[in-house]
Amino acid sequence: MSGIVSYGSYIPKYRIKPEEIARIWGDEPDKMKNNLFILSKSVPAPDEDVATISVEAARNALKRSDIDPADIGAIYVGSESHPYAVKPTATIVAAAIGMPLQYFAADYEFACKAGTAGMQNIKAMVDSGYIKYGMAIGSDTSQGAPGDALEYTASAGGTAMIIGKENVIAEINSTLSVSTDTPDFWRREGEPYPKHGERFTGEPGYFKHVIAAARAMMERMETKPEDYDYAVFHQPNGKFPTRAAKILGFTEEQYKTGLLTPYIGNTYSGSTMNGLSAILDEAQPGDRILAVSFGSGAGSDAFDITVTDNIKDYKKYNAPTIKKLIEKVKFIDYGTYTKFRKIIVTGDSVE
């Protein structure tokens, strides 16, 4: 059976606290922190973007394996903040990791589930025998307009997953998707910041799709919440995934390992994959994982995963674990944040 052969993540070291953002905009810091359950969020350095984050994650995945980049037959990068409107991120990453001339490549967009959509397509190509290995990446330097509620959560980070049939550390038993045309979040071409439909964000957006996908997967696999050792859900903030987990019947013990948003914010396309990366850092043979992503617009991808005995010999310490990446922190003030995010560029030039 095909599954995850290797994985790697990258999270920028810079962080800003919600109280620092609240200080500028006159919001109540404790209210924002408690409402969103955010302690800090990651911020990309001025020379970091989706391409550099994806390259770091991809290189970390390769460091943990003996896979020759020439054996990777496809690379898909999911993001909603690709550095180019017309030019693929995937080919930049492929060149950086030394992939040969002949491979499939594409950039994916489906809000925050573009990375997991890439995982599904790579798995299908591996299962069909069309490629030996494929790499799916979920990466973002997400945007939030100054003063908007999104500014408290929109962060940066990404994870690369290599999928194949040899030396699998986590079998993907099944995957499925649910989708509807729900206008809960969008950004038109040329606009620097997204808009959100407020009341559409929760029930008709996030909860409807995440819960439907999770229940559909458990029905398909004839499982119950107690059959899983871990569960990870898309994390737009700290409250939504914990509420979804409780609605579905999962305990804090099951979801706490993959819950990263309180420490790094919402990494959008990297969110669920980063959480899965954190779980794989801790998982043992036989552990079962339910992973459910969410992308506005709207849809969810669900995965039923079983960790194999190969995890015991997996060289995870050849690259930084999620815990190490979270611990490497340098806090910045709002002025530095605006410079890093190019909110203020020069003089009267504003993005």
Secondary structure as GFF3:
##gff-version 3
##sequence-region A 1 351
A	DSSP	beta_strand	3	10	.	.	.	ID=ss1
A	DSSP	beta_strand	14	16	.	.	.	ID=ss2
A	DSSP	alpha_helix	18	25	.	.	.	ID=ss3
A	DSSP	alpha_helix	29	36	.	.	.	ID=ss4
A	DSSP	beta_strand	41	43	.	.	.	ID=ss5
A	DSSP	alpha_helix	50	63	.	.	.	ID=ss6
A	DSSP	three_ten_helix	69	71	.	.	.	ID=ss7
A	DSSP	beta_strand	72	78	.	.	.	ID=ss8
A	DSSP	alpha_helix	89	96	.	.	.	ID=ss9
A	DSSP	beta_strand	104	108	.	.	.	ID=ss10
A	DSSP	three_ten_helix	111	113	.	.	.	ID=ss11
A	DSSP	alpha_helix	114	127	.	.	.	ID=ss12
A	DSSP	beta_strand	133	141	.	.	.	ID=ss13
A	DSSP	three_ten_helix	149	152	.	.	.	ID=ss14
A	DSSP	beta_strand	156	164	.	.	.	ID=ss15
A	DSSP	beta_strand	170	179	.	.	.	ID=ss16
A	DSSP	beta_strand	185	186	.	.	.	ID=ss17
A	DSSP	beta_strand	195	196	.	.	.	ID=ss18
A	DSSP	three_ten_helix	198	200	.	.	.	ID=ss19
A	DSSP	pi_helix	201	207	.	.	.	ID=ss20
A	DSSP	alpha_helix	208	221	.	.	.	ID=ss21
A	DSSP	three_ten_helix	225	227	.	.	.	ID=ss22
A	DSSP	beta_strand	230	233	.	.	.	ID=ss23
A	DSSP	alpha_helix	239	248	.	.	.	ID=ss24
A	DSSP	alpha_helix	252	255	.	.	.	ID=ss25
A	DSSP	alpha_helix	261	264	.	.	.	ID=ss26
A	DSSP	three_ten_helix	268	270	.	.	.	ID=ss27
A	DSSP	alpha_helix	271	282	.	.	.	ID=ss28
A	DSSP	beta_strand	288	292	.	.	.	ID=ss29
A	DSSP	beta_strand	299	307	.	.	.	ID=ss30
A	DSSP	three_ten_helix	309	313	.	.	.	ID=ss31
A	DSSP	three_ten_helix	316	318	.	.	.	ID=ss32
A	DSSP	alpha_helix	322	327	.	.	.	ID=ss33
A	DSSP	beta_strand	330	331	.	.	.	ID=ss34
A	DSSP	alpha_helix	334	340	.	.	.	ID=ss35
A	DSSP	beta_strand	344	346	.	.	.	ID=ss36
A	DSSP	beta_strand	349	350	.	.	.	ID=ss37
###
